[in-house]
Amino acid sequence: KELYNLLKNLNSDGMDDVFPAVVKSVDKSSFTVDVDYQGNELGNVRLKALVGEAADEDGFVVFPAVDSVVLVKKVSAGLLAVWMVSEIESLVWKIGDKQYSVDKNGHRIANGDDTLLQVITMIIESVQKVIVFQGQNPDYMKLQKALDMVKTILK
């Protein structure tokens, strides 16, 4: 609330091309949000330059949290875009088949359908099956702990 009031006061000089608003809903499939500005519902505020089906190409997008404050910029008549966010729910960065995303549940690094979590899991599970006849076996407890830890970091 303090941030919202501060930004509102900073904008009280009549410059209304940038204004604070509260996020009411997020549409990750179309890369838009609906916001509330002084009791007025403003829909389809852009999170990317392109929205809808065209937006599912390369790019970087920050998804704000519902009920967080965002700065909205008027791009042109009837066209609004989120300029800054106060709280991030998740973010996605995509370049070709490569993708990085993060949210409260962890990080996801992918190349097409292959994820870093899958690769690390396969390596650890393969090493866990190794039996050494001369020398020392792998530390199976540490391997299991590593697998458990990586699953809390990656998704």
N, CA, C and O of each residue as an XYZ file, in Angstrom:
620
protein
N       0.826     -1.198      0.000
C       0.000      0.000      0.000
C       0.869      1.260      0.000
O       0.549      2.231     -0.686
N       1.980      1.251      0.774
C       2.839      2.425      0.821
C       3.415      2.734     -0.552
O       3.454      3.891     -0.969
N       3.865      1.692     -1.258
C       4.410      1.882     -2.598
C       3.340      2.436     -3.524
O       3.605      3.348     -4.307
N       2.142      1.896     -3.441
C       1.027      2.361     -4.280
C       0.772      3.850     -4.033
O       0.650      4.621     -4.985
N       0.689      4.262     -2.753
C       0.424      5.664     -2.419
C       1.564      6.569     -2.850
O       1.322      7.672     -3.341
N       2.796      6.126     -2.676
C       3.950      6.912     -3.096
C       3.925      7.145     -4.598
O       4.098      8.273     -5.060
N       3.709      6.080     -5.356
C       3.674      6.216     -6.811
C       2.496      7.074     -7.256
O       2.606      7.829     -8.222
N       1.388      6.963     -6.567
C       0.209      7.766     -6.901
C       0.509      9.249     -6.672
O       0.133     10.088     -7.491
N       1.183      9.577     -5.566
C       1.540     10.964     -5.271
C       2.555     11.504     -6.265
O       2.470     12.663     -6.670
N       3.509     10.682     -6.659
C       4.491     11.115     -7.647
C       3.820     11.449     -8.970
O       4.315     12.279     -9.733
N       2.720     10.818     -9.233
C       2.017     10.982    -10.499
C       0.927     12.053    -10.417
O       0.186     12.248    -11.381
N       0.817     12.745     -9.288
C      -0.294     13.675     -9.092
C      -0.114     15.000     -9.809
O      -0.973     15.874     -9.696
N       0.972     15.178    -10.542
C       1.202     16.444    -11.240
C       0.500     16.501    -12.593
O       0.751     17.417    -13.376
N      -0.366     15.548    -12.878
C      -1.105     15.563    -14.131
C      -0.507     14.674    -15.198
O      -1.147     14.419    -16.219
N       0.700     14.199    -14.987
C       1.311     13.281    -15.953
C       0.676     11.914    -15.756
O       0.991     11.209    -14.797
N      -0.204     11.546    -16.650
C      -0.896     10.284    -16.467
C      -0.537      9.268    -17.536
O      -1.290      8.321    -17.765
N       0.607      9.448    -18.196
C       1.018      8.434    -19.167
C       1.637      7.233    -18.469
O       1.748      6.162    -19.066
N       2.043      7.394    -17.208
C       2.503      6.282    -16.371
C       1.751      6.392    -15.050
O       1.717      7.453    -14.427
N       1.147      5.278    -14.631
C       0.364      5.339    -13.405
C       0.418      3.993    -12.688
O       0.576      2.953    -13.327
N       0.287      4.011    -11.350
C       0.267      2.760    -10.588
C      -1.117      2.120    -10.654
O      -2.137      2.810    -10.655
N      -1.131      0.808    -10.707
C      -2.382      0.053    -10.718
C      -2.163     -1.254     -9.966
O      -1.026     -1.681     -9.764
N      -3.248     -1.877     -9.558
C      -3.185     -3.142     -8.826
C      -3.600     -4.275     -9.761
O      -4.636     -4.200    -10.422
N      -2.779     -5.326     -9.808
C      -3.051     -6.474    -10.677
C      -4.229     -7.265    -10.118
O      -4.228     -7.657     -8.950
N      -5.230     -7.496    -10.962
C      -6.408     -8.267    -10.563
C      -6.382     -9.681    -11.129
O      -6.871    -10.613    -10.489
N      -5.816     -9.851    -12.321
C      -5.690    -11.193    -12.900
C      -4.551    -11.194    -13.909
O      -4.197    -10.162    -14.479
N      -3.986    -12.386    -14.113
C      -2.873    -12.572    -15.045
C      -3.266    -13.663    -16.027
O      -3.695    -14.742    -15.618
N      -3.122    -13.391    -17.315
C      -3.393    -14.384    -18.354
C      -2.062    -14.753    -19.003
O      -1.568    -14.042    -19.878
N      -1.487    -15.879    -18.561
C      -0.176    -16.287    -19.067
C      -0.226    -16.737    -20.517
O       0.794    -16.694    -21.205
N      -1.376    -17.165    -20.996
C      -1.462    -17.632    -22.383
C      -1.482    -16.472    -23.375
O      -1.015    -16.618    -24.505
N      -2.014    -15.332    -22.969
C      -2.049    -14.181    -23.880
C      -1.044    -13.099    -23.496
O      -0.926    -12.090    -24.191
N      -0.314    -13.301    -22.384
C       0.693    -12.348    -21.907
C       0.075    -10.982    -21.609
O       0.604     -9.946    -22.009
N      -1.057    -11.000    -20.896
C      -1.730     -9.769    -20.499
C      -2.175     -9.867    -19.044
O      -2.240    -10.950    -18.463
N      -2.476     -8.708    -18.476
C      -3.037     -8.644    -17.129
C      -4.240     -7.713    -17.148
O      -4.358     -6.844    -18.012
N      -5.122     -7.907    -16.194
C      -6.195     -6.959    -15.929
C      -5.816     -6.254    -14.638
O      -5.403     -6.896    -13.672
N      -5.956     -4.922    -14.619
C      -5.554     -4.141    -13.455
C      -6.694     -3.234    -13.011
O      -7.629     -2.958    -13.762
N      -6.585     -2.782    -11.768
C      -7.523     -1.813    -11.221
C      -6.777     -0.498    -11.033
O      -5.747     -0.446    -10.361
N      -7.306      0.555    -11.630
C      -6.741      1.895    -11.471
C      -7.836      2.817    -10.949
O      -8.763      3.168    -11.679
N      -7.725      3.199     -9.702
C      -8.680      4.098     -9.050
C     -10.122      3.622     -9.226
O     -11.016      4.415     -9.522
N     -10.335      2.315     -9.041
C     -11.673      1.755     -9.130
C     -12.120      1.394    -10.534
O     -13.230      0.897    -10.723
N     -11.271      1.639    -11.516
C     -11.596      1.311    -12.909
C     -10.837      0.067    -13.335
O      -9.621     -0.016    -13.164
N     -11.550     -0.893    -13.887
C     -10.928     -2.131    -14.382
C     -10.380     -1.880    -15.787
O     -11.124     -1.500    -16.692
N      -9.085     -2.094    -15.960
C      -8.441     -1.950    -17.265
C      -7.983     -3.332    -17.696
O      -7.188     -3.967    -17.003
N      -8.473     -3.800    -18.825
C      -8.167     -5.152    -19.277
C      -7.139     -5.200    -20.382
O      -6.872     -4.203    -21.053
N      -6.568     -6.379    -20.561
C      -5.616     -6.664    -21.639
C      -4.414     -5.730    -21.650
O      -3.978     -5.275    -22.707
N      -3.883     -5.450    -20.466
C      -2.662     -4.658    -20.372
C      -1.507     -5.587    -20.726
O      -1.373     -6.666    -20.148
N      -0.678     -5.170    -21.667
C       0.367     -6.039    -22.222
C       1.542     -6.258    -21.271
O       1.968     -5.356    -20.549
N       2.047     -7.490    -21.301
C       3.293     -7.828    -20.611
C       4.444     -7.958    -21.607
O       5.612     -7.913    -21.222
N       4.109     -8.120    -22.886
C       5.094     -8.227    -23.968
C       4.665     -7.303    -25.102
O       3.527     -6.837    -25.142
N       5.590     -7.046    -26.021
C       5.266     -6.203    -27.174
C       4.165     -6.830    -28.012
O       3.282     -6.132    -28.510
N       4.220     -8.150    -28.168
C       3.178     -8.874    -28.889
C       2.383     -9.683    -27.888
O       2.945    -10.226    -26.937
N       1.079     -9.769    -28.094
C       0.236    -10.554    -27.200
C      -0.549    -11.567    -28.011
O      -0.555    -11.528    -29.242
N      -1.211    -12.474    -27.307
C      -1.981    -13.511    -27.983
C      -1.070    -14.556    -28.595
O       0.011    -14.820    -28.070
N      -1.494    -15.154    -29.699
C      -0.727    -16.227    -30.339
C       0.637    -15.750    -30.822
O       1.608    -16.504    -30.767
N       0.722    -14.518    -31.291
C       1.987    -13.986    -31.808
C       3.042    -13.848    -30.715
O       4.235    -13.812    -31.013
N       2.621    -13.772    -29.460
C       3.556    -13.564    -28.353
C       4.301    -14.819    -27.951
O       5.271    -14.739    -27.198
N       3.874    -15.982    -28.434
C       4.493    -17.240    -28.008
C       5.792    -17.510    -28.761
O       6.119    -18.661    -29.047
N       6.513    -16.476    -29.073
C       7.809    -16.588    -29.736
C       8.893    -16.249    -28.722
O       8.638    -16.171    -27.520
N      10.105    -16.049    -29.227
C      11.220    -15.703    -28.352
C      10.916    -14.444    -27.542
O      10.173    -13.565    -27.979
N      11.505    -14.385    -26.361
C      11.357    -13.186    -25.559
C      11.477    -13.447    -24.079
O      11.712    -14.569    -23.631
N      11.309    -12.383    -23.346
C      11.424    -12.384    -21.894
C      10.156    -11.754    -21.340
O       9.748    -10.683    -21.790
N       9.536    -12.400    -20.381
C       8.325    -11.830    -19.784
C       8.328    -12.061    -18.280
O       8.671    -13.140    -17.795
N       7.936    -11.021    -17.559
C       7.782    -11.083    -16.110
C       6.288    -11.089    -15.817
O       5.560    -10.192    -16.242
N       5.838    -12.104    -15.091
C       4.436    -12.187    -14.700
C       4.297    -11.633    -13.280
O       4.848    -12.208    -12.341
N       3.570    -10.529    -13.111
C       3.411     -9.967    -11.772
C       2.436    -10.795    -10.933
O       1.590    -11.514    -11.464
N       2.573    -10.677     -9.638
C       1.677    -11.381     -8.717
C       0.330    -10.664     -8.657
O       0.265     -9.438     -8.750
N      -0.739    -11.437     -8.503
C      -2.070    -10.859     -8.309
C      -2.059    -10.050     -7.011
O      -1.462    -10.470     -6.020
N      -2.709     -8.914     -7.019
C      -2.797     -7.960     -5.904
C      -1.520     -7.164     -5.685
O      -1.423     -6.428     -4.703
N      -0.536     -7.290     -6.572
C       0.668     -6.472     -6.473
C       0.472     -5.179     -7.267
O      -0.445     -5.065     -8.080
N       1.351     -4.213     -7.013
C       1.293     -2.931     -7.713
C       2.213     -2.983     -8.920
O       3.343     -3.463     -8.838
N       1.716     -2.484    -10.038
C       2.517     -2.361    -11.255
C       2.433     -0.922    -11.741
O       1.465     -0.213    -11.464
N       3.462     -0.503    -12.471
C       3.381      0.770    -13.174
C       2.920      0.465    -14.586
O       3.519     -0.358    -15.279
N       1.864      1.126    -15.007
C       1.300      0.930    -16.339
C       1.622      2.162    -17.168
O       1.486      3.293    -16.703
N       2.051      1.928    -18.402
C       2.385      3.024    -19.315
C       1.409      3.017    -20.473
O       1.115      1.973    -21.054
N       0.911      4.207    -20.800
C       0.080      4.355    -21.987
C       1.012      4.391    -23.191
O       1.831      5.301    -23.319
N       0.889      3.411    -24.065
C       1.727      3.345    -25.258
C       1.097      4.185    -26.364
O       1.783      4.948    -27.044
N      -0.193      4.039    -26.535
C      -0.968      4.843    -27.482
C      -2.417      4.776    -27.038
O      -2.730      4.138    -26.033
N      -3.297      5.422    -27.771
C      -4.709      5.419    -27.393
C      -5.228      3.986    -27.308
O      -5.223      3.252    -28.296
N      -5.671      3.602    -26.121
C      -6.230      2.272    -25.931
C      -5.214      1.159    -25.768
O      -5.599      0.004    -25.586
N      -3.930      1.471    -25.828
C      -2.891      0.447    -25.694
C      -2.072      0.728    -24.439
O      -1.410      1.761    -24.330
N      -2.131     -0.214    -23.491
C      -1.427     -0.079    -22.221
C      -0.440     -1.225    -22.060
O      -0.676     -2.334    -22.540
N       0.674     -0.947    -21.375
C       1.681     -1.977    -21.119
C       2.198     -1.838    -19.697
O       2.321     -0.731    -19.173
N       2.498     -2.978    -19.079
C       3.124     -2.961    -17.758
C       4.572     -2.545    -17.948
O       5.305     -3.126    -18.748
N       4.963     -1.541    -17.208
C       6.301     -0.979    -17.327
C       7.227     -1.512    -16.232
O       8.382     -1.845    -16.499
N       6.721     -1.593    -15.004
C       7.500     -2.102    -13.880
C       6.565     -2.871    -12.954
O       5.360     -2.618    -12.928
N       7.127     -3.815    -12.192
C       6.326     -4.609    -11.261
C       6.917     -4.529     -9.859
O       8.128     -4.379     -9.694
N       6.054     -4.630     -8.851
C       6.530     -4.604     -7.466
C       6.749     -6.003     -6.907
O       7.521     -6.185     -5.966
N       6.067     -6.998     -7.489
C       6.201     -8.375     -7.006
C       6.088     -9.334     -8.187
O       5.142     -9.263     -8.971
N       7.059    -10.224     -8.302
C       7.100    -11.169     -9.418
C       6.525    -12.510     -8.981
O       6.927    -13.065     -7.959
N       5.582    -13.024     -9.763
C       5.047    -14.367     -9.526
C       5.918    -15.388    -10.249
O       6.230    -16.448     -9.707
N       6.307    -15.057    -11.479
C       7.196    -15.927    -12.252
C       7.766    -15.146    -13.421
O       7.299    -14.058    -13.757
N       8.796    -15.733    -14.038
C       9.335    -15.144    -15.255
C       9.730    -16.245    -16.211
O      10.050    -17.362    -15.805
N       9.702    -15.909    -17.500
C      10.037    -16.863    -18.558
C      10.935    -16.163    -19.561
O      10.683    -15.027    -19.963
N      11.994    -16.867    -19.959
C      12.923    -16.357    -20.962
C      13.068    -17.446    -22.007
O      13.496    -18.556    -21.692
N      12.715    -17.140    -23.244
C      12.716    -18.145    -24.298
C      13.477    -17.633    -25.515
O      13.242    -16.525    -25.997
N      14.400    -18.471    -26.001
C      15.141    -18.189    -27.228
C      15.154    -19.478    -28.035
O      15.857    -20.428    -27.690
N      14.383    -19.510    -29.097
C      14.269    -20.736    -29.882
C      13.713    -21.856    -29.026
O      12.692    -21.688    -28.358
N      14.396    -23.020    -29.045
C      13.973    -24.156    -28.217
C      14.468    -24.049    -26.779
O      14.067    -24.837    -25.923
N      15.332    -23.083    -26.512
C      15.903    -22.929    -25.170
C      14.956    -22.093    -24.319
O      14.422    -21.077    -24.764
N      14.756    -22.554    -23.061
C      13.851    -21.822    -22.182
C      14.351    -21.872    -20.749
O      14.825    -22.903    -20.272
N      14.235    -20.733    -20.072
C      14.512    -20.649    -18.646
C      13.278    -20.043    -17.992
O      12.759    -19.028    -18.457
N      12.813    -20.661    -16.918
C      11.700    -20.079    -16.168
C      11.942    -20.302    -14.682
O      12.655    -21.222    -14.280
N      11.337    -19.445    -13.886
C      11.477    -19.570    -12.437
C      10.192    -19.073    -11.784
O       9.580    -18.101    -12.229
N       9.801    -19.768    -10.715
C       8.706    -19.338     -9.855
C       9.007    -19.865     -8.454
O      10.105    -20.364     -8.208
N       8.061    -19.764     -7.546
C       8.313    -20.178     -6.157
C       8.615    -21.666     -6.026
O       9.155    -22.098     -5.008
N       8.272    -22.460     -7.049
C       8.510    -23.901     -6.997
C       9.872    -24.314     -7.535
O      10.253    -25.477     -7.407
N      10.612    -23.391     -8.133
C      11.942    -23.723     -8.612
C      12.244    -23.175     -9.993
O      11.471    -22.421    -10.582
N      13.405    -23.590    -10.482
C      13.906    -23.163    -11.785
C      13.668    -24.272    -12.803
O      13.681    -25.455    -12.462
N      13.450    -23.880    -14.050
C      13.321    -24.863    -15.131
C      14.205    -24.398    -16.271
O      14.034    -23.304    -16.809
N      15.151    -25.248    -16.627
C      16.035    -24.980    -17.756
C      15.782    -26.088    -18.758
O      15.904    -27.270    -18.436
N      15.426    -25.696    -19.989
C      15.018    -26.703    -20.969
C      15.599    -26.405    -22.344
O      15.853    -25.257    -22.709
N      15.798    -27.490    -23.092
C      16.139    -27.434    -24.509
C      15.093    -28.306    -25.189
O      15.211    -29.531    -25.205
N      14.077    -27.674    -25.745
C      12.952    -28.445    -26.273
C      12.228    -29.125    -25.128
O      11.832    -28.471    -24.164
N      12.053    -30.439    -25.230
C      11.374    -31.198    -24.175
C      12.326    -31.699    -23.092
O      11.879    -32.213    -22.066
N      13.634    -31.554    -23.308
C      14.625    -32.033    -22.340
C      14.900    -30.959    -21.295
O      15.175    -29.807    -21.631
N      14.822    -31.352    -20.010
C      15.094    -30.395    -18.941
C      16.372    -30.776    -18.197
O      16.793    -31.933    -18.202
N      16.970    -29.786    -17.567
C      18.173    -30.028    -16.775
C      17.877    -30.986    -15.623
O      18.723    -31.814    -15.285
N      16.709    -30.892    -15.022
C      16.338    -31.818    -13.945
C      16.337    -33.256    -14.443
O      16.830    -34.144    -13.747
N      15.799    -33.505    -15.626
C      15.786    -34.864    -16.182
C      17.206    -35.387    -16.368
O      17.498    -36.537    -16.038
N      18.083    -34.547    -16.895
C      19.465    -34.965    -17.158
C      20.187    -35.303    -15.859
O      20.809    -36.360    -15.754
N      20.111    -34.419    -14.874
C      20.798    -34.659    -13.598
C      20.219    -35.887    -12.901
O      20.964    -36.684    -12.332
N      18.909    -36.043    -12.942
C      18.267    -37.214    -12.337
C      18.757    -38.499    -12.994
O      19.073    -39.465    -12.301
N      18.823    -38.521    -14.319
C      19.304    -39.720    -15.025
C      20.748    -40.045    -14.654
O      21.086    -41.212    -14.458
N      21.600    -39.033    -14.557
C      23.007    -39.264    -14.195
C      23.097    -39.857    -12.792
O      23.766    -40.870    -12.590
N      22.435    -39.237    -11.831
C      22.512    -39.715    -10.444
C      21.931    -41.117    -10.315
O      22.521    -41.975     -9.659
N      20.777    -41.356    -10.936
C      20.167    -42.684    -10.841
C      21.041    -43.746    -11.499
O      21.070    -44.886    -11.036
N      21.747    -43.398    -12.559
C      22.656    -44.351    -13.208
C      23.849    -44.667    -12.320
O      24.246    -45.827    -12.207
N      24.427    -43.648    -11.687
C      25.585    -43.862    -10.812
C      25.173    -44.651     -9.570
O      25.978    -45.415     -9.037
N      23.947    -44.484     -9.104
C      23.481    -45.221     -7.927
C      23.467    -46.729     -8.169
O      23.509    -47.507     -7.217
N      23.408    -47.141     -9.414
C      23.360    -48.568     -9.737
C      24.749    -49.188     -9.899
O      24.875    -50.401    -10.070
N      25.781    -48.361     -9.845
C      27.145    -48.862    -10.034
C      27.570    -49.670     -8.811
O      27.400    -49.240     -7.670
N      28.120    -50.835     -9.076
C      28.692    -51.676     -8.022
C      30.149    -51.907     -8.393
O      30.455    -52.379     -9.488
N      31.034    -51.574     -7.479
C      32.468    -51.705     -7.723
C      32.962    -52.967     -7.020
O      32.722    -53.156     -5.828
N      33.661    -53.838     -7.775
C      34.179    -55.082     -7.194
C      35.544    -54.882     -6.557
O      35.883    -55.573     -5.595
N      36.320    -53.964     -7.069
C      37.600    -53.617     -6.457
C      37.593    -52.122     -6.223
O      37.289    -51.360     -7.141
N      37.911    -51.692     -5.051
C      37.870    -50.270     -4.738
C      36.632    -49.941     -3.921
O      36.100    -50.778     -3.194
N      36.195    -48.714     -4.060
C      35.108    -48.234     -3.206
C      33.861    -47.931     -4.041
O      33.939    -47.316     -5.105
N      32.730    -48.371     -3.540
C      31.454    -48.071     -4.189
C      31.128    -46.584     -4.048
O      31.653    -45.916     -3.157
N      30.265    -46.063     -4.922
C      29.815    -44.675     -4.762
C      29.111    -44.505     -3.419
O      28.557    -45.459     -2.872
N      29.139    -43.304     -2.904
C      28.438    -42.994     -1.659
C      26.952    -42.827     -2.000
O      26.505    -41.744     -2.377
N      26.204    -43.917     -1.860
C      24.804    -43.936     -2.274
C      23.950    -42.936     -1.491
O      23.018    -42.350     -2.042
N      24.266    -42.741     -0.212
C      23.500    -41.785      0.588
C      23.696    -40.360      0.073
O      22.746    -39.580      0.009
N      24.942    -40.025     -0.294
C      25.197    -38.686     -0.832
C      24.541    -38.514     -2.197
O      24.034    -37.438     -2.514
N      24.551    -39.563     -2.997
C      23.892    -39.485     -4.299
C      22.393    -39.249     -4.125
O      21.806    -38.434     -4.837
N      21.774    -39.956     -3.186
C      20.342    -39.760     -2.949
C      20.070    -38.358     -2.426
O      19.094    -37.719     -2.819
N      20.946    -37.877     -1.529
C      20.777    -36.521     -1.004
C      20.920    -35.500     -2.130
O      20.160    -34.533     -2.191
N      21.893    -35.710     -3.025
C      22.072    -34.803     -4.164
C      20.833    -34.803     -5.049
O      20.394    -33.749     -5.510
N      20.277    -35.972     -5.283
C      19.066    -36.074     -6.102
C      17.895    -35.351     -5.428
O      17.147    -34.629     -6.087
N      17.740    -35.544     -4.129
C      16.672    -34.854     -3.394
C      16.861    -33.337     -3.447
O      15.897    -32.592     -3.624
N      18.111    -32.885     -3.291
C      18.396    -31.451     -3.309
C      18.118    -30.842     -4.679
O      17.513    -29.774     -4.773
N      18.556    -31.514     -5.739
C      18.360    -30.960     -7.076
C      16.875    -30.878     -7.415
O      16.456    -29.995     -8.163
N      16.081    -31.792     -6.869
C      14.636    -31.756     -7.130
C      13.938    -30.611     -6.397
O      12.830    -30.225     -6.768
N      14.583    -30.062     -5.353
C      14.004    -28.887     -4.692
C      14.426    -27.594     -5.376
O      13.799    -26.552     -5.181
N      15.489    -27.657     -6.180
C      15.979    -26.467     -6.885
C      15.381    -26.373     -8.281
O      14.911    -25.316     -8.701
N      15.407    -27.493     -8.990
C      14.941    -27.515    -10.377
C      13.560    -28.134    -10.470
O      13.113    -28.842     -9.568
N      12.904    -27.855    -11.564
C      11.613    -28.491    -11.825
C      11.544    -28.891    -13.276
O      10.538    -29.447    -13.716
